[in-house]
C-alpha cells in the first residue's frame, strides 16, 4: 500500500464545485464551497472500488472506464460527487461499513447523482434561492433606511430562511431521486439491497446520537434516514436479488482493505488494540504491518509482512507492503525484489510501479536507472494524476543527464498540482533543450500555453 496524501489540482479532480451532493448523516447545512481535501492513493483499494462498482456503473448507463473513485482521508461517514464522473468516498465510510455490500449501496446512490445530472441542475437551483435572498436584502435595507430597524432585520432573516428552505427542498428531491436510481441500479446489477438499507439504519443511529431525532425535516439537505428506509424497503425487498448473498470474493477483498486502512489511519495503539497479536488472521497481519511501520518498529513490521507473503506468496499487494517497508527503512536494494514481483503481479499497476521505480533510483546504482525510466514512463502513461511518479521520473532523467526531459517532467508535475508559474518556467526550459516538433517538445509547448493562461487568470483574480 502506498497511500500518499495528495492535493488534487488537476482539471478532473480539483475543481470541487459549490454544489456537493453526498449521503452524509442528515444535518442542517447550507451550500458552501467545498475545500480541497487530502486524497489517499492505494492500488488495492482503487482496484476494489472499481471492481465492486462496475456492474452498478453499467446499470446506470455509464462506462466503467469513465467513472473514477477517489478515497478522501476523512474519518466521517460520507461519500459525494462534485462534478464530472468521480465518486469521492471517505475513509470513514469504509471503516464504518460492516461489509462491501453496504458500500455498494452508497456508491449506487452517488452514481444516481452523476447519471441524473444533479451537479448541473443543482447549480441552476441556486439562482432562484439567491434571488429570494437578494430581494429580501434590498427590502430589509430599505426598511432600515426608513427607520424601521427591527422590521428590516425581520425581513432579512425571513428572506434568508425562505431562500435556504427553497434550496434545501430542491436538494431533498435530488437525494430522493438518487435513492430511487440506486434501487434500480442494484436490481439491474442483480446485487442485493440489504446493505443499502442496513447502512441507512447506521446513519439513522448517527442522527439520534447527534440529537437530530426531533429536528425539522423541512430544513434538512437530505430526507431523514427513517423516511428513506420506509420509502425504499418495499422496492428493494421485491428484487430477485434481495436474498442473493453478496459476492464472497468482493467481501474478502473488502475486509482486507478495511484492515489495511485501520492500520494506516488509526493511531497505532488503537490499531493494535483492534488487531492484537493473538489474532493471526490475514487481516490482523495486514493491519499490524502498517501500524508497526507507522509507529517506528521496522522489525515487527517486517515480521508481519513476511507472514502475509508466507500466506500468499504471489499476492502483489503483500509483496508491495514488504517492499514499501524495506524501502522506507532505508533498504532499497532489498526492496527491489518484492516490488518487482508486486509490479509484475499487478500488471504494472502505476502506483505500485512508481514505488518500484523509486526503489530502483534509491539504490543509487546507475545500472538500475534505465529500468527505472522504463517503469516510470509506463506509470505516468497509465495514471495521469500521479505527481510523485513525475517527480521520480524527473529525478532519474536528471541523474542520467537528460536535463530537457527532467524539466519536462517537472513541468508535468507542477501543472498537475496547480503550480502554474513553475509549470511555465520548466516547460519553456524543456522546449529549449528538445528537438522542435517532436512529441515531447509539443507536449512542453502545450503545458507552457495552458499554464500561462491559468497563471494569467489567477493573477487577474488577485487584483
N, C-alpha and C positions, 0 to 999 in steps of 0.2 A: 504494500500500500504506500502510495506517495501522495498523501493528501496535503498539498501545499495551499495555504490561503492565498487566493489570487484576486486582485481587484480587477473586475471586468471593465474594460474601457473600449471594447470594440463595438462595431455597428450593430452586431447581433444581440449582445447580451447586456451592454451597459446602459442604453437609454431607457431606464425604468421610467415608465410614463406616469402621469399623475394618477390615472385610474388603475388601481391594483385590485385584482379580484382574487380572493382566497377562500379557503374552507376553515378559517380560524374559528375559535370559540366566539360565540356571538357577544360582541361588546359594542358600546356606543362609540362610533368613530365618525370623523369627518374625513373627506378625501384629502390626503396630504401627499406631497411629493415623496416618492419612495427614494430612500438613500441607497447609494451603492453599498453592497454587502459583501462579506467575505465568502468566496466560493471555494469549496473543497473539491479537488480533483482526485479521483481514485478509479483506477481501471476496473476493478472488480465491481464496485458499486455502480458505476455508469453502465457496465455491461448488463448487470442485473436489472436495472431500471428500464433499459431498452428492451430486454427480452420479455419481462413481465408485462410490459405495456404494449408490445407490438400488436397483439390481437385487438386491443381496445383502440389503438390508433387507427387500424384498418377499419374497424367497425364505425369509427367516427368519420370515415370518408377521407382520411388524411393518409399520407405516406410515411411509414416508419422512418425512412431515411431523412425526412424533412423535420420531424419533431425531435427536439433535443430536451435533455434533462440536466438541470444544474442543482447541485447539492449545496444548500446555503448553511453556513456554520452558525446556526441559531438554535437554541435549545427549546424554543417554543413549538407548540404543536400546530404546524401551519404548512400550507402549500399555496402557491399562487401563480398567476400568469401576469405578465407585464408588457405585452407587445410581442409580436412575432409568434412563432410556434415553439416556444420554450416553456417548459413547466419547471418551476423552481420548487424544490422540496427541502424543507428544513430538516436538519439532522435530528431535531427534537421529535419530529413526526415519526421517523424510522425507529428511534429509540423508544418511543411510547407505544408503538404498534405491537400487538401481540403476534401478528403474522403478516405474510406478504399480501394476503387477500384483502386485508384492511387497507393497505396502501394502494392496492389496485382500485378500490372504490374511490379513494381520494383522487387518484390520477384520472379516473373516468370523469369525475366531476370537473376537473381542470380542463380536460380535453373538450368538455361541453362548452366552456367559455371560449376556447380557441375556435372550434368548429362553428359556433353560433355568432362569431364576430363581436363578442361583448366588449372588447377593448375599445374598438372604434365607436360603437354605439354609446358606450359609457362616457367617452369624451364629449360626444354630442349632447348627452343628457345633462352635462354640467352647465350648458348655456342657459336653459330656462331657469335653473335654480339660481344661477348667478344674476339673471335678470331680476328675479324677485328680490334678491339681496340688495342689488344696486338701487332698485326703486325704493325700497324701504329706507335705505340710507339717505337718499335725496329727500324723501318726505320727512324723515326724522330730523335731519339737519335743518330743513326749512322750519319745522315746528320749534326747534330750539332757538333758531334765529328770531322767531316771532315772540319769544319769551316763554314758550311752553317747554321748559327743560324736562320735566317728568314725562310729559306727553311724547316729546321727541325720543327720549330714551326708550319709552314703551314701544314706539313704532319700530325703532331699530331692533330691539330684542325680538319682537314679533316677526319681523322680516327675516331675521336670522333663523328663527325656529321654523318658519314656513319653508325657507329655502332648503334647510337641512332635511326637513321632513320629506320634501318633494324628491330630493336626491336619494335619500335612503329608501324611499318607496320604490324607486327605479332599480336600485341595486338588489333589493329583496326579490323583485320579479326576475332579475337575471340569475340570481342564485337558485331560485326555484326551477327556472328553465334549465340551468346546468345540471341540477339534480335529476330532472326528468331525462335529459340526454344521457346522463351517466347510467341510468337504469337501462336505457335502450342499448347502449354500447355493451354493458355487461351481458345482457341477454343475447345480443347478437354474437358476441365472442364466446358464448357458452361458458361464462365464468360466474360462479355463484355470487350473489349479492349479500351473503351473510356477513362478510367482512365490512361492507359499507354500513350496514345497519348497526353492527356492534361498535364501529368506530364513532358513529353519531351518538351512541349511548355514552361512549367515553367523553365526547365533547359535552354532552348534557351534564355529566358529573362535574366537568370543569366549570360549567356555568354555575352550578349550585355552589361549588367551592368558592367562587369569587363573588358570591352574593347576588347573582343575577336572576334568582328564582322569581322575583316579583317585579322585574323591570317591564317597562312599556314596550311591547313587541313592535309598535309602530315607529319607534325611534332606534331601530337596530339596522345594521347593514345587511344582516342575514336573517332568514326566518329562524325562529328558535329551534333548537335541536329536537325538542319533543314534537314540534309541528312537522319537522322534516321526517321524523321516524314514522309518524302516523300517515303521512302522505305517501311514503314510498313503500311501506311494508307489503301491501297487497300486491303491487306490481312485481316486486322482487320475488315474493313467495310463489307467484303464479308462473315464474320462469321454469322451464325444464331443467335448468342448471342449478336450481335452488339447493338441491341435496347432493350436487356433484362435489366431491372433495376437491379442495384446491390442489393444484399441481405440486406433487411432493418434491420434485426437483427444484422448483422455484422456491418452495418453502425452506428447503435445506440451504439453498444459497442465501436466502434472506436471513436465516439465523446466523450464518457466518458473518455477513455484512454487519448485522446488528452488533455482534460481539466485537468485531474489529473497531467499529465506531465507538463502542463503550470504552475499549482500551485506549483509543486515541484521544477521546474527548473528555471522559470523566477524569476527575482528579485521581492520580494513581492509587491512593489509599482506598478511595471509593470503588475503583475498578477491582482492586484486589479483594475487597470485601464481597463484591458481587460474584467474582470468579476466584474463589480460594484455591490454594494449591492442592487441596484434596480433590478438587474437580479435575479429572483427567480427560474430559471431553475435548474434542477438536475446538469447540467454541471457546472454552476456557483457555486453552493453549494460545489461541489467536488473540484473545483479549489481553492475556498476561504478557505476550510478546511485546505488544505496543506499550502497555503500562510500564513494564520494566525498562523498556527502551527510553521512554519519556522521562522516567524517574532517575535515569543515570545508572542503571545496573546492567551493563552490556553483557556480562557473563550469563546472568539469568535470562536476559532477552535472547541470547544465542541459544540457550538450552531449550527455551520454548519454541523457537523457530526450528531447531533440529527435530523436536518432537513432531512438529507439523510435517516436515519433509519426510520423516520416517513413516508417518501415517500415509502420506500420498506423495511419493517421490516425483511424480510427473505433474503435480499441480503447479501451474505457473505462478499463482498468487502466493503460495507458500514459498516458492523459490524467490519470489520478489521480496518478501519480508526478510528472508535470510540475507539476501544481497543488500538490502537497504540498511539493515542493522550493521553489517560489516562495513559498508561504505561510510556511514555516518560515525562509525567508531574509528575512522582513520585507517581502514584496511582495504583500500580499493582493489589491490591485486587479488585478495581472497574473495572479494565481492563479484569479480568478473564472471566466474563460472556459474553461480546461481542466477545472476542477472541475464547472462546469455541464454541460459535454459528457459528463464521466465519470458524473455523476449520471443524466443522461437516458439515456446509452448502457447503463447497468447496470440500467435500470428502477427507478430510485430505490433502489438498494441503501442500506440505512440507515447503514452505516459510511461509505460514500463521501459520502452526503448530509450526514452530520454534519460531515465536513471542509469540505464546500461551505458549510454554514451558518456554520461557524467563520470561514471566509474572508469571508463577507458581513458578519459582525459586526466583524471585524478591520479592515475598511475605515474604520470609524468614520463612515460616511456614513448618516445616518438614512433616506435613500431606499432603502437595502438591507435595512432591518430587517423590513419586512413579509414580504419574500421569505424572509428567514432564519427567521422564525417559522413560515411555511408549511412550509418544507423540514424544519425540526427537529421540528415536530409530527408530520409523516409518519414521520420516522426513529424517534422514540420509540414511535410506534404499531406499527411493524413489528418493532422489536427491543426486547424488554422487558429486556434486560441490557446497556444501553449508558449507563453513568453519565455519560460525557463528553457525550453528547447532551443529557442532562437539565441538566448544568451550563451548556451553551451556551444552551439554551432559557431557563433561568432568567436568564442574563445579558441576553438580548435583551428579556425581559419587564421586567427592571429598567430597562434603558435606555429603554424606552418608557413607563415609569411605571406598569406593572401590577404593583404590589407583591404583591398577593394571589397571582397566578399565579406570580410569581417565588418566593414562599415555597412554593407547592405543588411547583414543580419542584425546589427544594432538598430538600423532604421526600421526593420520589420518589428522588432521588439518594442521600440519607442512608439511606433504607430499603434501597436496593439494595446498598449497601456495608456494611450491618450497623451503622451508627451510629444506634442506636435512640433515644437521648436527643435528638439533633438532629432526627431524623425527627418525633418527637412535638412538639417545640417549633415546627418550621416548619409542620407540618400544622395545628396549632391557630392559628397566625398566619394561615394561608391561610383557614381556616374563618371567622375573624373578619372577613375582607375580602370574602368571596364571598357571593353570594345563596344563602340556605338552600335545600337540597333540589335544587339544580342538580347536574348530573353532576360538575363539578369539586369542589363542596362535599362531595358524597357520597364522592368519592374521597379527599379530605383527611380526612374522618371515618374512613374505613376504615384509612388509614395511621396515624392517631393511635391508634386502638384496637389494631391489630395490633402496632404498635411499642411501645406502652405495655406490652402483655402480654409481649413479648420482653424489654423492659428490666427488667420485674419478675422474670422468670425469671433473667436474668443477675445481678441483684442477689442473689437467693437462693443462686445457685451460689457467689458470692464469700464468703458467710457461713461 
